[in-house]
Amino acid sequence: RANENVDTRVYLVVESDTLTKPQMGAVFQAMRDLFKMRMYAVVDTGGKSLHGWFENPPKKEWMEQLKAFLVPLGCDPATFKPSQPVRIPGAKRNDTAYQSFLWFCKEGK
């Protein structure tokens, strides 16, 4: 697994191991309101967190600005790496909880 092996990145997945689900919802709303980012999905990890799937910013500078905004809030900086694995709906965790879509829009909103 290496960033240079990723040909195209379609989504930026935003998540946190420290924020609650309602707090992550507020982060997702801020990304839509402040950064005008299109959101495609919210995935419940089957545990404590939510993953927000957003359009990948078209410019590298935008990614740096997002990171500067999100990481101090408690979002995981690892998901900014193109090769970082993330949870997907329908998969089963080791502790028997399933990951599932809470919200999905193929056009993005």
C-alpha positions as a LaTeX table, in Angstrom:
\begin{tabular}{lrrr}
\hline
Residue & $x$ (\AA) & $y$ (\AA) & $z$ (\AA) \\
\hline
Arg1 & 0.00 & 0.00 & 0.00 \\
Ala2 & 1.59 & 3.24 & $-1.16$ \\
Asn3 & 0.30 & 6.63 & $-2.27$ \\
Glu4 & 2.20 & 6.39 & $-5.56$ \\
Asn5 & 0.18 & 3.26 & $-6.41$ \\
Val6 & $-3.11$ & 5.20 & $-6.33$ \\
Asp7 & $-3.98$ & 6.27 & $-9.87$ \\
Thr8 & $-7.16$ & 8.27 & $-9.19$ \\
Arg9 & $-8.74$ & 9.39 & $-5.97$ \\
Val10 & $-12.45$ & 10.02 & $-6.27$ \\
Tyr11 & $-13.45$ & 10.65 & $-2.64$ \\
Leu12 & $-12.03$ & 12.25 & 0.46 \\
Val13 & $-13.22$ & 10.29 & 3.49 \\
Val14 & $-13.41$ & 12.27 & 6.73 \\
Glu15 & $-13.57$ & 10.49 & 10.09 \\
Ser16 & $-12.55$ & 10.77 & 13.71 \\
Asp17 & $-11.83$ & 8.33 & 16.51 \\
Thr18 & $-12.47$ & 11.01 & 19.16 \\
Leu19 & $-15.58$ & 12.92 & 18.02 \\
Thr20 & $-19.09$ & 11.62 & 18.68 \\
Lys21 & $-21.51$ & 10.84 & 15.88 \\
Pro22 & $-23.42$ & 14.13 & 16.40 \\
Gln23 & $-20.13$ & 16.04 & 16.40 \\
Met24 & $-19.11$ & 14.34 & 13.15 \\
Gly25 & $-22.48$ & 15.32 & 11.70 \\
Ala26 & $-21.65$ & 18.94 & 12.54 \\
Val27 & $-18.24$ & 18.57 & 10.87 \\
Phe28 & $-19.89$ & 17.15 & 7.74 \\
Gln29 & $-22.36$ & 20.04 & 7.66 \\
Ala30 & $-19.53$ & 22.57 & 8.05 \\
Met31 & $-17.71$ & 21.00 & 5.11 \\
Arg32 & $-20.83$ & 21.39 & 2.99 \\
Asp33 & $-21.63$ & 24.92 & 4.20 \\
Leu34 & $-18.17$ & 26.48 & 4.54 \\
Phe35 & $-16.24$ & 24.63 & 1.86 \\
Lys36 & $-19.14$ & 23.93 & $-0.51$ \\
Met37 & $-18.03$ & 20.32 & $-0.82$ \\
Arg38 & $-20.34$ & 17.74 & $-2.33$ \\
Met39 & $-21.10$ & 14.86 & 0.00 \\
Tyr40 & $-21.82$ & 11.42 & $-1.39$ \\
Ala41 & $-22.27$ & 9.19 & 1.64 \\
Val42 & $-22.26$ & 8.79 & 5.40 \\
Val43 & $-21.12$ & 5.36 & 6.56 \\
Asp44 & $-21.73$ & 4.06 & 10.08 \\
Thr45 & $-18.62$ & 2.06 & 10.92 \\
Gly46 & $-20.53$ & $-0.32$ & 13.15 \\
Gly47 & $-18.68$ & 1.14 & 16.10 \\
Lys48 & $-18.32$ & 4.63 & 17.52 \\
Ser49 & $-17.73$ & 6.65 & 14.38 \\
Leu50 & $-19.13$ & 7.89 & 11.10 \\
His51 & $-17.25$ & 8.31 & 7.85 \\
Gly52 & $-18.24$ & 11.13 & 5.51 \\
Trp53 & $-17.47$ & 10.56 & 1.82 \\
Phe54 & $-16.90$ & 13.85 & $-0.02$ \\
Glu55 & $-15.74$ & 14.84 & $-3.47$ \\
Asn56 & $-11.97$ & 14.86 & $-3.66$ \\
Pro57 & $-10.77$ & 18.49 & $-3.81$ \\
Pro58 & $-9.54$ & 19.29 & $-7.33$ \\
Lys59 & $-6.51$ & 21.26 & $-6.12$ \\
Lys60 & $-3.76$ & 20.23 & $-3.72$ \\
Glu61 & $-3.96$ & 23.62 & $-1.93$ \\
Trp62 & $-7.59$ & 22.95 & $-1.10$ \\
Met63 & $-6.66$ & 19.64 & 0.48 \\
Glu64 & $-4.11$ & 21.41 & 2.69 \\
Gln65 & $-6.71$ & 24.00 & 3.76 \\
Leu66 & $-9.20$ & 21.26 & 4.60 \\
Lys67 & $-6.59$ & 19.39 & 6.60 \\
Ala68 & $-5.71$ & 22.58 & 8.52 \\
Phe69 & $-9.40$ & 22.99 & 9.37 \\
Leu70 & $-10.31$ & 19.36 & 10.15 \\
Val71 & $-7.33$ & 17.95 & 12.04 \\
Pro72 & $-7.51$ & 20.46 & 14.95 \\
Leu73 & $-11.20$ & 19.55 & 15.31 \\
Gly74 & $-10.20$ & 15.93 & 15.93 \\
Cys75 & $-10.50$ & 14.42 & 12.46 \\
Asp76 & $-8.02$ & 11.73 & 11.50 \\
Pro77 & $-5.16$ & 13.07 & 9.34 \\
Ala78 & $-4.47$ & 9.57 & 7.98 \\
Thr79 & $-7.52$ & 9.70 & 5.68 \\
Phe80 & $-5.89$ & 12.53 & 3.73 \\
Lys81 & $-3.44$ & 9.97 & 2.32 \\
Pro82 & $-4.76$ & 8.52 & $-0.96$ \\
Ser83 & $-3.74$ & 4.98 & 0.02 \\
Gln84 & $-5.43$ & 4.99 & 3.44 \\
Pro85 & $-8.00$ & 2.18 & 3.72 \\
Val86 & $-11.44$ & 3.17 & 5.00 \\
Arg87 & $-14.52$ & 1.25 & 6.07 \\
Ile88 & $-17.08$ & 0.41 & 3.43 \\
Pro89 & $-20.79$ & $-0.40$ & 3.73 \\
Gly90 & $-21.73$ & $-4.05$ & 3.84 \\
Ala91 & $-18.46$ & $-5.22$ & 5.37 \\
Lys92 & $-18.46$ & $-6.99$ & 8.70 \\
Arg93 & $-16.15$ & $-5.96$ & 11.51 \\
Asn94 & $-14.27$ & $-8.48$ & 13.61 \\
Asp95 & $-16.58$ & $-7.75$ & 16.54 \\
Thr96 & $-19.59$ & $-8.82$ & 14.38 \\
Ala97 & $-20.96$ & $-5.30$ & 13.79 \\
Tyr98 & $-21.78$ & $-4.44$ & 10.18 \\
Gln99 & $-20.82$ & $-1.21$ & 8.48 \\
Ser100 & $-23.75$ & 0.43 & 6.74 \\
Phe101 & $-24.89$ & 3.45 & 4.75 \\
Leu102 & $-26.77$ & 6.01 & 6.81 \\
Trp103 & $-27.07$ & 8.29 & 3.81 \\
Phe104 & $-26.13$ & 8.02 & 0.13 \\
Cys105 & $-26.54$ & 10.27 & $-2.91$ \\
Lys106 & $-24.81$ & 9.22 & $-6.13$ \\
Glu107 & $-24.90$ & 12.78 & $-7.50$ \\
Gly108 & $-23.54$ & 14.30 & $-4.29$ \\
Lys109 & $-25.27$ & 17.03 & $-2.28$ \\
\hline
\end{tabular}
